[in-house]
């Protein structure tokens, strides 16, 4: 039986009781999305909350998370005139003419990685971090699957590869049967591009520069293998990259930096467009370093959100609650599923339906090949601009994006990130002993088998046409990754856990419009553009029909 409290007694006993689990969840597990990681304390370690909880902050809207979905929610609710608080677990890293806030790739510091003593990039050695801090990139390690996420204001948009393709029309109806693709193409994708600048194709002069020799080689090999060239729409300012190439400005994207943020503002992350636009309405307050652990519906229909403030070392310094009429849970796949599953388990949101189900990886598989005749270039701009499209892959249409290896010398290798059809889905479940959000991910050791077969067919055709071989020393699975994703999706899927517009079933005026609402796959494309576009569609309906 649900226990509701319309006053701020949210139950002080419950609040204090949650602290042990909340703190254990905050201090334990792993290092993309939007919340915690595996740190050096053991799961289950507890710390004293230094200050008593503070109650009573009120607002009209709370948006939990600041990535693509949360940023859309914040802008559209503030434009509708509602006072909104945005909560972000990580820090704000603001690029200005005089402030260069991001860590470099090859000399990483605590700004790079979330509360770790070493880096956690997909391949290559872990580089030491002298003093761990609230870095921008996190990886949560589950059995059989590691999930990357962004941990700062802007969420995944700060650590993504600035790749913004639309979902493939041919695959759309199978994954999004309730949304007409023509509607997406004519209304919602353009609406995102009206706020977040997108360049449809890399300019020819930049593609033809020394910094993109690797991309040209990949495209040549792709055509020779009978595949289609693919040019990735970019969420970057190519004028800034051109200035780097021509020596007019300091090098950032052309020196190997991208995944920890870009210090000259070349990357169009949502903290540079959507969120400032929302702040400009005068209706948005942003609270960073604020970790959400619990939501409870009150008797009067409002929600009370339990928040813990943390310092630069991840230590809890204060607890407080916020009451709101509307709540958007957009904390990334790990964060959102954790918050909702815990809140249901603890009685705050008892009527949620099927949260945690249908979790996918967007079919992410990586591989590296080399020992062919082509030189790929010593200087490599790290912004991906090209790829290979294989519509006749026997395991399903797939896109493979050309990944740079910017080491500063001729490597003779080409890496790719494959986005494959992979129908297997995992699920989240409450697990107080797992320190990342208090949930674990059930994922089969062979969960990416279908995607692996697609990737092997793709690679085989390239090798047959161009020579070379898969470099098996990079990934232990015979040269193919099979245990991590940069594109986590699902768990709070539209049509399963919510209606078509992100309204969670079982409770009114609480929503999910981040990557968790996507059914595990965005149709042979990176998820960012589709998450934002579907979120725009959801917010349009919510603003029209739910506000009063």
Order of alpha helices (4+ residues) and beta strands (2+ residues): alpha-beta-beta-alpha-beta-beta-beta-alpha-alpha-alpha-alpha-alpha-beta-alpha-alpha-beta-beta-beta-beta-beta-alpha-beta-beta-beta-beta-beta-beta-beta-alpha-beta-beta-beta-beta-alpha
